[in-house]
Amino acid sequence: SVISYTAEHTPGAERPAMDRLLTRGNIEVAEMRLQQFGFDPGPVDGMFTAQTQAAVRAFQARYGLPVSGLLDRPTREELKLGVDPKRGD
């Protein structure tokens, strides 16, 4: 079963759940970084698609992260996105 965390539901378009704090620009950077790490997130367009999610899952598995398929904090840190203002280092 698919659990959706979005407040609004778009009929006919089942989108992977994602961190709503991320902007399209953040997602685009994540897609570029995934490509640099050798994973294929699909087009680098800032759209978090099923292919992007699959690349995130593969990245998480390879680097020993919890495999959520989401651009969560540990994944963003491993990708070196620098999108989390609460980082203390």
C-alpha positions in Angstrom: 0.0 0.0 0.0 1.1 3.6 -0.7 1.1 6.1 2.1 0.8 9.7 0.9 1.8 12.5 3.2 0.6 15.4 1.0 -2.3 17.5 2.2 -3.8 17.8 -1.3 -4.4 14.9 -3.6 -4.1 15.2 -7.4 -6.5 12.8 -9.1 -4.7 10.3 -11.3 -1.2 11.4 -10.3 0.3 9.3 -7.6 3.5 11.1 -6.6 6.1 9.7 -4.2 6.0 11.3 -0.8 8.8 13.8 -0.3 10.0 16.5 2.1 7.9 19.5 1.4 10.6 21.8 2.6 12.6 21.0 -0.5 12.2 23.4 -3.4 12.3 22.3 -7.0 15.8 23.8 -7.1 16.9 21.6 -4.2 15.5 18.5 -6.0 17.3 19.5 -9.2 20.6 19.8 -7.3 19.9 16.4 -5.7 19.3 14.9 -9.2 22.6 16.3 -10.4 24.4 15.0 -7.3 22.8 11.5 -7.8 24.1 11.5 -11.4 27.6 12.5 -10.2 27.5 9.5 -7.8 26.6 7.3 -10.7 22.8 6.9 -10.2 20.2 7.8 -12.8 17.4 9.9 -11.4 15.9 10.6 -14.8 15.8 14.1 -16.3 17.5 16.8 -14.1 14.4 18.9 -13.9 13.5 19.3 -10.2 10.6 16.9 -10.5 10.7 14.1 -7.8 9.5 11.2 -10.0 9.4 7.5 -9.4 12.8 7.2 -11.2 14.3 9.9 -8.9 13.0 7.9 -5.9 14.5 4.7 -7.3 17.9 6.5 -7.7 17.6 7.8 -4.1 16.8 4.2 -2.8 19.8 2.8 -4.7 22.1 5.6 -3.3 20.8 5.0 0.2 21.4 1.2 -0.1 24.9 1.7 -1.5 26.0 4.2 1.3 24.4 2.4 4.2 21.6 4.8 4.8 18.1 3.9 5.8 16.3 3.1 2.5 13.3 5.4 2.6 13.5 6.7 -1.0 13.1 10.2 0.4 15.6 13.1 0.4 15.7 13.0 4.2 18.3 14.7 6.3 20.9 11.9 6.4 20.5 11.4 2.6 20.9 15.2 1.9 24.0 15.3 4.1 25.5 12.3 2.3 24.8 13.9 -1.0 26.4 17.1 0.3 23.4 19.2 -0.7 23.8 21.8 2.0 20.1 22.5 2.0 19.6 22.0 5.7 20.0 25.3 7.7 20.0 23.3 11.0 23.3 21.6 10.3 25.7 22.3 13.1 29.0 21.7 11.3 
